[in-house]
Amino acid sequence: MGKIIAIANQKGGVGKTTTSINLAASLGVLEKKVLLIDADPQANATSGLGIDVETVEIGTYQLLEHTNTAKEAIVKTETPNLDIIPAHIDLVAIEIELVDKESREYMLKNAIQEIKDDYDYILIDCAPSLGLLTLNALTTADAVIIPIQCEYFALEGLGKLLNTIKSVQKIHNPELDIEGLLLTMYDSRLRLSNQVVEEVQKHFNDMVFKTIIQRNVRLSEAPSYGESIINYDAASKGASNYLSLAKEIITKNS
């Protein structure tokens, strides 16, 4: 049975989508069957894997509306063993449309039941908010990865997210676990980066992944070519960071 991992943080620009795309691609290269669900109306995970967002007719929106099945929404990518359920800007309307629906927090969970066993890992790229979309992802997931940027305001808002996770565990999904906190955009030359790493490791100890994602030019270039870092430059620091993270997750779950 596949493990479902949400990648969430209500702060924007912390590396959620970069992590979703490149972790999914790395797991795929390590011969795991992976599905990435783009649950962010900005649809960056979709375009970052080379899919033209304008051409998406069936995606996460239709899945949450239950107008199409998960199998109908799946698109193959250029990356080995990696499929995606794409997003489109119309996903922005889903928060309003679901608001008065019964069991609105379980729409995604119910929609992907039929395909859960077809994959080793299902990753969900969450929107930078704690709205209904993220709530659906957390209710569906077995675990959550929280990317934390090695910057001054890194820990700001983390308490709020951890409280949201606690209330989801209490009300909707008692099985939800924290897979780990992932330090991203690390620059070893900056004292601040090193301070943030020390601070996070001191506070959260074993919850922090050993792998740290370093700042890397190739990593920021890859999405503009519609490719994961594995396809774009497999020899880059970014690729080796994400492969190391994928191995850490596989070891942890084996």
Rosetta silent file (secondary structure, phi, psi, omega in degrees, C-alpha in Angstrom):
SEQUENCE: MGKIIAIANQKGGVGKTTTSINLAASLGVLEKKVLLIDADPQANATSGLGIDVETVEIGTYQLLEHTNTAKEAIVKTETPNLDIIPAHIDLVAIEIELVDKESREYMLKNAIQEIKDDYDYILIDCAPSLGLLTLNALTTADAVIIPIQCEYFALEGLGKLLNTIKSVQKIHNPELDIEGLLLTMYDSRLRLSNQVVEEVQKHFNDMVFKTIIQRNVRLSEAPSYGESIINYDAASKGASNYLSLAKEIITKNS
SCORE:     score description
SCORE:     0.000 S_00000001
   1 L     0.000  135.560 -176.108    0.000    0.000    0.000 S_00000001
   2 L   -70.380  147.318  174.897    1.333    3.419   -0.976 S_00000001
   3 E   -92.940  131.395 -178.724    2.437    5.963    1.609 S_00000001
   4 E  -102.842  122.092 -177.853    0.790    9.366    1.189 S_00000001
   5 E  -122.377  121.377  174.415    2.955   12.360    2.112 S_00000001
   6 E   -89.416  141.812  176.066    1.734   15.965    2.097 S_00000001
   7 E  -112.332  106.891 -166.999    4.349   18.689    1.657 S_00000001
   8 L  -134.893  144.750  168.901    2.988   21.644    3.588 S_00000001
   9 L  -172.353  127.550 -176.186    3.848   25.025    5.047 S_00000001
  10 L   -72.860  -10.402  174.947    1.535   28.037    4.930 S_00000001
  11 L   -77.581  137.598  176.321    4.555   30.278    4.281 S_00000001
  12 L   -84.498  160.303  172.859    5.234   30.841    0.586 S_00000001
  13 L    70.819   24.788 -179.177    8.689   30.547   -0.969 S_00000001
  14 L  -102.075   -1.393  177.764   10.079   27.906    1.384 S_00000001
  15 L   100.718   23.701  179.277   10.658   25.257   -1.294 S_00000001
  16 H   -63.490  -53.529 -175.513    7.417   23.228   -1.127 S_00000001
  17 H   -69.321  -40.211  177.348    6.965   22.823   -4.864 S_00000001
  18 H   -57.290  -42.840  179.346   10.699   22.416   -5.523 S_00000001
  19 H   -67.666  -44.301 -179.454   10.683   19.620   -2.929 S_00000001
  20 H   -57.155  -50.339 -176.713    7.499   18.027   -4.313 S_00000001
  21 H   -64.455  -50.322 -170.228    8.840   17.867   -7.878 S_00000001
  22 H   -79.632  -29.523  173.979   12.397   16.806   -7.088 S_00000001
  23 H   -69.460  -42.446  178.466   11.628   14.374   -4.288 S_00000001
  24 H   -59.712  -45.391 -179.624    9.007   12.723   -6.529 S_00000001
  25 H   -65.626  -38.997 -179.054   11.523   12.495   -9.407 S_00000001
  26 H   -66.803  -42.343  177.051   14.258   11.158   -7.093 S_00000001
  27 H   -62.352  -38.348  178.165   11.974    8.459   -5.688 S_00000001
  28 H   -62.256  -44.306  179.793   11.048    7.573   -9.288 S_00000001
  29 H   -65.522  -30.376  177.788   14.709    7.244  -10.302 S_00000001
  30 L   -85.066   19.554  171.935   15.238    4.997   -7.250 S_00000001
  31 L    69.118   29.475  171.091   12.620    2.694   -8.807 S_00000001
  32 L  -101.077  143.505  178.375    9.661    3.611   -6.623 S_00000001
  33 L   -85.816  122.067 -169.952    6.320    4.161   -8.349 S_00000001
  34 E  -126.585  140.065  171.351    5.273    7.729   -7.527 S_00000001
  35 E  -120.534  129.800  175.072    2.206    9.920   -8.006 S_00000001
  36 E  -107.307  126.320  177.142    2.421   13.664   -7.431 S_00000001
  37 E  -105.417  120.369  178.400   -0.855   15.492   -6.760 S_00000001
  38 E   -86.909  105.040 -178.330   -0.723   19.230   -7.453 S_00000001
  39 E  -110.391   31.737  179.513   -3.062   20.764   -4.853 S_00000001
  40 L  -121.925  122.225 -178.497   -1.896   24.347   -5.338 S_00000001
  41 L   -56.907  -20.942  177.949   -3.941   26.707   -7.599 S_00000001
  42 L   -70.808  -17.322  174.683   -0.656   28.260   -8.804 S_00000001
  43 L    55.779   31.165 -178.647   -0.050   24.883  -10.514 S_00000001
  44 H   -70.031  -30.843  177.911    3.739   25.259  -10.350 S_00000001
  45 H   -67.205  -33.502  178.940    4.311   21.532   -9.805 S_00000001
  46 H   -66.932  -52.980 -178.828    2.345   20.922  -13.022 S_00000001
  47 H   -69.622  -30.418  179.398    4.309   23.393  -15.156 S_00000001
  48 H   -67.554  -14.953  175.362    7.542   22.397  -13.381 S_00000001
  49 L  -108.138   21.159  170.573    7.135   18.901  -14.822 S_00000001
  50 L    83.050   16.157  179.100    6.651   20.193  -18.346 S_00000001
  51 L  -100.823  130.534  178.258    2.836   20.167  -18.559 S_00000001
  52 L   -73.020  113.525 -174.729    1.145   23.180  -20.132 S_00000001
  53 H   -58.442  -34.307 -177.964   -1.279   24.325  -17.427 S_00000001
  54 H   -64.046  -23.965 -175.851   -3.636   25.839  -20.028 S_00000001
  55 H   -92.263   -1.737 -177.401   -4.244   22.416  -21.569 S_00000001
  56 L   -72.123  116.447  179.627   -5.257   20.716  -18.294 S_00000001
  57 L  -104.898  -33.135  176.380   -8.877   19.565  -18.626 S_00000001
  58 L  -124.443  122.575 -178.500   -9.015   16.987  -15.843 S_00000001
  59 L  -154.605 -152.536 -175.682   -7.023   17.618  -12.675 S_00000001
  60 H   -60.209  -34.740 -179.975   -7.230   18.172   -8.933 S_00000001
  61 H   -60.598  -50.320 -178.797  -10.276   20.440   -9.293 S_00000001
  62 H   -64.881  -32.611  178.686  -12.361   17.743  -11.031 S_00000001
  63 H   -64.739  -46.504 -178.781  -11.088   15.208   -8.494 S_00000001
  64 H   -71.193  -29.006  177.535  -12.276   17.291   -5.527 S_00000001
  65 H   -79.734  -13.141 -176.062  -15.576   18.013   -7.263 S_00000001
  66 L    61.596   31.512  175.395  -15.907   14.253   -7.903 S_00000001
  67 L   -90.073  -18.634  175.454  -16.787   14.934  -11.552 S_00000001
  68 L  -136.381  158.287  179.394  -13.904   12.689  -12.703 S_00000001
  69 L   -86.019  164.086  178.550  -12.101    9.725  -11.214 S_00000001
  70 H   -60.896  -40.190 -178.764   -8.462    9.753  -10.096 S_00000001
  71 H   -60.218  -36.451 -179.795   -7.567    7.322  -12.898 S_00000001
  72 H   -71.856  -22.952 -174.986   -8.942    9.788  -15.470 S_00000001
  73 H   -89.412  -13.754 -174.297   -6.907   12.632  -13.983 S_00000001
  74 L   -73.211  134.197  177.647   -3.499   10.904  -14.034 S_00000001
  75 E  -123.225  135.459  176.713   -0.924   12.141  -16.556 S_00000001
  76 E   -76.420  147.546  176.613    2.396   10.396  -17.272 S_00000001
  77 L  -113.033  174.302  179.022    5.540   12.545  -17.048 S_00000001
  78 L   -70.868  -18.479 -176.395    8.931   12.377  -18.796 S_00000001
  79 L   -82.385  135.913 -179.774   10.486   11.197  -15.524 S_00000001
  80 L   -57.320  137.800  175.160   10.691    7.429  -14.989 S_00000001
  81 L    62.884   15.335 -177.210    8.036    5.981  -12.642 S_00000001
  82 E  -119.361  119.812  172.919    6.450    9.399  -12.026 S_00000001
  83 E  -110.967  161.848  178.516    2.806   10.299  -12.744 S_00000001
  84 E  -137.578  144.602  164.256    1.030   13.526  -11.844 S_00000001
  85 E  -101.793  109.183 -170.319   -2.513   14.703  -11.204 S_00000001
  86 L   -77.527  169.069  176.117   -2.138   18.245  -12.557 S_00000001
  87 L  -121.826  165.994  179.406   -3.711   21.495  -11.381 S_00000001
  88 L  -141.767  159.697 -178.388   -5.192   24.483  -13.163 S_00000001
  89 H   -57.406  -22.850 -179.432   -5.973   28.021  -11.949 S_00000001
  90 H   -63.582  -14.170  178.737   -9.662   26.964  -11.633 S_00000001
  91 H   -62.916  -20.707 -179.369   -8.612   25.163   -8.438 S_00000001
  92 H   -60.961  -27.140 -177.022   -8.760   28.566   -6.756 S_00000001
  93 H   -80.539  -13.256 -170.527  -12.580   28.310   -6.734 S_00000001
  94 H   -65.026  -33.927 -178.848  -12.676   25.003   -4.877 S_00000001
  95 H   -58.166  -41.634 -178.673  -12.412   26.553   -1.388 S_00000001
  96 H   -74.056  -40.502 -175.911  -15.686   28.438   -1.971 S_00000001
  97 H   -69.893  -29.614 -177.814  -17.427   25.550   -3.730 S_00000001
  98 H   -86.449  -13.598 -166.983  -16.636   22.997   -1.022 S_00000001
  99 L   -55.695  -35.767 -179.307  -17.502   25.232    1.904 S_00000001
 100 L  -106.591   13.962  177.830  -21.078   24.022    2.389 S_00000001
 101 L   -81.544  147.748  176.155  -20.528   20.439    1.198 S_00000001
 102 L   -72.527  144.627 -179.408  -20.863   17.608    3.662 S_00000001
 103 L    52.105   40.251 -175.102  -17.543   15.897    4.626 S_00000001
 104 H   -62.904  -24.244 -179.332  -15.702   18.607    2.707 S_00000001
 105 H   -76.080  -12.461 -173.573  -12.386   17.734    4.424 S_00000001
 106 H  -107.319    8.558 -175.304  -12.531   14.176    3.010 S_00000001
 107 H   -59.329  -45.207 -178.041  -13.051   14.957   -0.699 S_00000001
 108 H   -71.190  -43.177  179.979   -9.451   14.177   -1.705 S_00000001
 109 H   -56.020  -47.627 -179.704   -9.167   11.148    0.583 S_00000001
 110 H   -66.085  -37.160 -175.287  -12.308    9.585   -0.945 S_00000001
 111 H   -68.553  -29.681 -175.403  -11.252   10.466   -4.493 S_00000001
 112 L  -102.413    5.634  178.398   -7.897    8.681   -4.376 S_00000001
 113 H   -50.400  -44.350 -172.325   -8.981    5.500   -2.556 S_00000001
 114 H   -68.615  -18.929 -175.851   -9.110    3.534   -5.828 S_00000001
 115 H  -113.072   -0.837 -174.347   -5.493    4.280   -6.822 S_00000001
 116 H   -54.365  -37.952 -175.552   -3.784    4.259   -3.416 S_00000001
 117 H   -85.521   -0.765 -179.313   -2.378    0.776   -3.885 S_00000001
 118 H   -84.824   -8.757 -174.230   -1.016    1.478   -7.379 S_00000001
 119 L  -129.672  153.991  173.074    1.905    3.552   -6.046 S_00000001
 120 L   -79.224  -39.186  179.507    4.727    3.250   -3.522 S_00000001
 121 E  -137.091  137.471  170.983    4.483    6.952   -2.708 S_00000001
 122 E  -119.745  119.314 -179.890    1.844    9.607   -3.311 S_00000001
 123 E  -105.676  139.419  178.647    3.094   13.149   -2.705 S_00000001
 124 E  -118.186  118.025  176.573    0.740   16.124   -2.357 S_00000001
 125 E   -85.291  111.195 -174.438    2.062   19.603   -3.118 S_00000001
 126 E   -87.355  157.765  175.776    0.005   21.895   -0.857 S_00000001
 127 L   -74.080  154.739  178.435   -0.983   25.525   -1.365 S_00000001
 128 L   -78.214   64.073  178.156    0.758   28.170    0.794 S_00000001
 129 L  -161.752  169.713  176.170   -2.233   28.543    3.129 S_00000001
 130 L  -109.166   35.620 -178.711   -4.064   26.608    5.810 S_00000001
 131 L   -80.307 -165.006 -175.833   -7.353   26.604    3.888 S_00000001
 132 H   -61.966  -32.693 -179.941   -9.611   23.757    2.783 S_00000001
 133 H   -64.531  -46.758  179.904   -7.161   22.502    0.143 S_00000001
 134 H   -67.707  -37.511  178.065   -4.384   21.994    2.687 S_00000001
 135 H   -61.666  -41.413  176.115   -6.881   20.538    5.159 S_00000001
 136 H   -61.089  -42.552 -179.626   -7.944   17.985    2.509 S_00000001
 137 H   -64.309  -43.140 -178.456   -4.294   17.079    1.921 S_00000001
 138 H   -70.078  -31.089  177.675   -3.595   16.628    5.659 S_00000001
 139 H   -71.936  -30.081 -179.120   -6.746   14.545    6.114 S_00000001
 140 H   -81.025  -33.343 -168.530   -5.662   12.302    3.224 S_00000001
 141 L   -75.036  154.120  170.586   -1.974   11.967    4.156 S_00000001
 142 L   -87.353  -28.084 -176.256   -0.209    9.394    6.307 S_00000001
 143 E  -154.315  165.670 -179.536    2.552   11.900    7.015 S_00000001
 144 E  -132.975  136.504  172.997    3.646   15.468    6.351 S_00000001
 145 E  -103.084  130.275  179.928    6.986   16.967    5.317 S_00000001
 146 E  -112.190  106.865  176.498    7.464   20.577    6.432 S_00000001
 147 E   -75.211  135.047  178.610   10.065   22.513    4.403 S_00000001
 148 E  -125.779  122.015 -178.655   11.756   25.260    6.441 S_00000001
 149 E   -76.004  138.154  179.325   13.812   27.924    4.719 S_00000001
 150 L   -78.819   65.356 -177.820   17.181   28.740    6.343 S_00000001
 151 L  -131.922  173.555 -174.157   16.213   32.411    6.713 S_00000001
 152 L   -55.996  -44.052 -175.655   15.486   34.870    9.504 S_00000001
 153 L   -92.039   20.840 -173.436   11.724   34.246    9.704 S_00000001
 154 L   -49.491  -47.793 -172.116   12.113   30.454    9.369 S_00000001
 155 L   -88.033   -5.123  179.185   10.302   29.465   12.541 S_00000001
 156 L   -67.668  129.439  178.453    7.606   32.115   12.237 S_00000001
 157 L    88.429  -13.043 -179.721    4.282   30.434   11.531 S_00000001
 158 H   -66.184  -39.098  178.509    5.655   26.965   12.282 S_00000001
 159 H   -58.358  -41.611 -179.651    3.750   26.886   15.590 S_00000001
 160 H   -63.088  -43.017  179.731    0.523   27.662   13.717 S_00000001
 161 H   -66.054  -42.578  179.333    1.135   24.818   11.263 S_00000001
 162 H   -64.060  -35.326  175.714    1.952   22.359   14.057 S_00000001
 163 H   -65.817  -40.486  177.490   -1.293   23.381   15.817 S_00000001
 164 H   -61.832  -44.266  179.661   -3.233   22.769   12.587 S_00000001
 165 H   -60.649  -42.414  178.549   -1.601   19.331   12.289 S_00000001
 166 H   -60.193  -44.112 -178.093   -2.568   18.598   15.931 S_00000001
 167 H   -71.329  -31.801  174.531   -6.198   19.534   15.343 S_00000001
 168 H   -65.048  -41.270  178.290   -6.316   17.453   12.125 S_00000001
 169 H   -61.233  -39.272 -176.113   -4.921   14.515   14.144 S_00000001
 170 H   -72.228  -42.635 -170.916   -7.585   15.057   16.789 S_00000001
 171 H   -99.198  -45.820 -168.897  -10.597   15.536   14.510 S_00000001
 172 L  -109.620  -31.641 -168.901   -9.991   14.129   11.023 S_00000001
 173 L  -150.024   80.234 -177.605   -6.907   11.940   10.818 S_00000001
 174 L   -61.650  -19.451 -177.724   -5.494   10.372   14.003 S_00000001
 175 L   -81.658   -9.819 -173.888   -2.951    8.438   11.892 S_00000001
 176 L   -63.272  130.899 -175.472   -1.250   11.621   10.603 S_00000001
 177 E  -122.345  159.100  171.683    2.432   11.657   11.403 S_00000001
 178 E   -96.812  113.440 -179.239    5.209   14.211   10.870 S_00000001
 179 E   -66.459  -39.427  177.613    7.615   12.610    8.392 S_00000001
 180 E   164.651  161.186  173.516   10.159   15.327    9.087 S_00000001
 181 E   -96.632  130.250 -175.364   11.204   18.965    8.960 S_00000001
 182 E  -112.855  118.303  178.132   13.285   19.691    5.875 S_00000001
 183 E   -80.995  126.083 -176.228   15.803   22.552    5.908 S_00000001
 184 E  -123.290  165.092  176.275   15.915   24.232    2.482 S_00000001
 185 L    55.199   42.171 -177.819   17.844   27.044    0.726 S_00000001
 186 E   -82.311  132.875  175.909   20.857   26.536    2.959 S_00000001
 187 L  -125.087  108.237 -172.768   23.956   28.627    2.262 S_00000001
 188 L   -63.119  -19.062 -178.823   26.924   27.466    4.331 S_00000001
 189 L   -77.101  -17.762 -176.357   28.683   30.841    3.858 S_00000001
 190 L   -94.362  129.793  179.039   25.962   32.681    5.773 S_00000001
 191 H   -61.299  -38.306 -178.675   26.117   32.795    9.540 S_00000001
 192 H   -59.796  -44.939  178.657   22.328   33.167    9.612 S_00000001
 193 H   -55.886  -45.467 -178.953   21.828   29.914    7.673 S_00000001
 194 H   -66.809  -36.078  178.188   23.993   28.055   10.166 S_00000001
 195 H   -64.074  -43.920 -179.263   22.163   29.636   13.111 S_00000001
 196 H   -61.938  -44.459  178.750   18.770   28.550   11.725 S_00000001
 197 H   -57.847  -48.113  179.626   20.037   24.980   11.229 S_00000001
 198 H   -59.632  -45.764 -177.405   21.340   24.866   14.826 S_00000001
 199 H   -60.518  -49.152 -177.886   18.125   26.374   16.199 S_00000001
 200 H   -64.938  -44.372 -179.457   15.821   23.962   14.335 S_00000001
 201 H   -64.812  -36.259  179.795   17.940   20.918   15.182 S_00000001
 202 H   -66.603  -44.207 -177.633   18.101   21.978   18.854 S_00000001
 203 H   -73.323  -40.352 -168.416   14.309   22.463   19.112 S_00000001
 204 H  -112.577   -7.804  168.672   13.115   19.555   16.994 S_00000001
 205 H    49.606 -114.421 -175.612   15.938   17.070   17.259 S_00000001
 206 H   -70.270  -11.651 -179.453   15.000   13.730   15.582 S_00000001
 207 H   -75.656  -13.232 -175.806   12.133   15.345   13.668 S_00000001
 208 E   -91.646  132.353  175.867   14.634   17.079   11.355 S_00000001
 209 L   -62.805  143.777  176.012   15.857   15.295    8.213 S_00000001
 210 L   -67.697  -34.259  179.218   19.626   14.715    8.109 S_00000001
 211 L   -71.246  133.387  175.393   19.588   15.870    4.476 S_00000001
 212 L  -118.460  132.482 -178.834   19.756   19.649    4.048 S_00000001
 213 L   -88.205  117.636 -177.137   18.814   21.200    0.690 S_00000001
 214 E   -85.477  155.032  173.169   21.456   23.711   -0.339 S_00000001
 215 L   -61.417  134.179 -173.598   20.950   26.856   -2.395 S_00000001
 216 L  -154.082  123.327 -176.479   21.668   25.836   -5.966 S_00000001
 217 H   -60.602  -42.657 -177.731   21.362   27.791   -9.217 S_00000001
 218 H   -61.583  -34.195  179.908   20.566   24.681  -11.279 S_00000001
 219 H   -64.699  -38.174  179.636   17.720   23.884   -8.885 S_00000001
 220 H   -78.418  -24.372 -179.811   16.097   27.283   -9.538 S_00000001
 221 H   -77.177  -36.890 -170.733   16.643   27.010  -13.312 S_00000001
 222 H   -49.756  -46.864 -176.654   15.118   23.535  -13.784 S_00000001
 223 H   -61.284  -29.995 -178.745   11.377   24.495  -13.495 S_00000001
 224 H   -69.955  -14.803  174.963   11.665   27.091  -16.264 S_00000001
 225 H  -100.276    4.090 -179.903   12.621   24.193  -18.571 S_00000001
 226 L    66.213   34.667 -177.568    9.727   22.097  -17.272 S_00000001
 227 L  -133.038  151.679  171.038   12.099   19.536  -15.814 S_00000001
 228 L   -75.890  164.063 -179.842   12.980   18.089  -12.434 S_00000001
 229 H   -64.037  -26.838  179.822   16.586   18.598  -11.316 S_00000001
 230 H   -65.819  -40.587  178.793   17.180   14.881  -11.997 S_00000001
 231 H   -79.021  -34.953 -172.637   16.349   15.372  -15.704 S_00000001
 232 H   -76.785  -47.522  179.693   17.868   18.850  -15.950 S_00000001
 233 L  -156.369   87.007 -174.446   21.249   18.288  -14.297 S_00000001
 234 L   -66.067  -17.305 -177.358   21.730   14.972  -12.527 S_00000001
 235 L   -92.020   -1.426 -174.860   25.300   15.902  -11.564 S_00000001
 236 L   -77.191  163.239  177.770   24.281   19.077   -9.689 S_00000001
 237 H   -59.831  -40.453 -179.247   24.355   19.629   -5.934 S_00000001
 238 H   -60.147  -42.482  179.761   20.536   19.980   -5.977 S_00000001
 239 H   -64.978  -42.290 -177.525   20.102   16.552   -7.568 S_00000001
 240 H   -70.035  -33.443  175.070   22.412   14.893   -5.053 S_00000001
 241 H   -60.855  -49.286 -176.808   20.564   16.623   -2.142 S_00000001
 242 H   -71.010  -32.158  174.982   17.151   15.369   -3.305 S_00000001
 243 H   -66.087  -38.040  178.424   18.429   11.854   -4.045 S_00000001
 244 H   -65.845  -39.112  177.102   19.850   11.783   -0.529 S_00000001
 245 H   -64.044  -44.060 -179.743   16.467   12.901    0.879 S_00000001
 246 H   -60.341  -43.309  178.878   14.663   10.212   -1.152 S_00000001
 247 H   -63.392  -39.326  179.614   17.048    7.533    0.195 S_00000001
 248 H   -62.267  -41.211 -179.595   16.492    8.807    3.743 S_00000001
 249 H   -69.163  -42.317  179.154   12.714    8.515    3.313 S_00000001
 250 H   -61.669  -44.858  179.472   12.945    5.029    1.745 S_00000001
 251 H   -61.244  -43.823 -178.139   15.199    3.827    4.605 S_00000001
 252 H   -63.135  -32.676 -175.118   12.862    5.329    7.200 S_00000001
 253 H   -99.227    3.633 -176.080    9.850    3.571    5.663 S_00000001
 254 L   -86.183    0.000    0.000   11.400    0.215    4.878 S_00000001
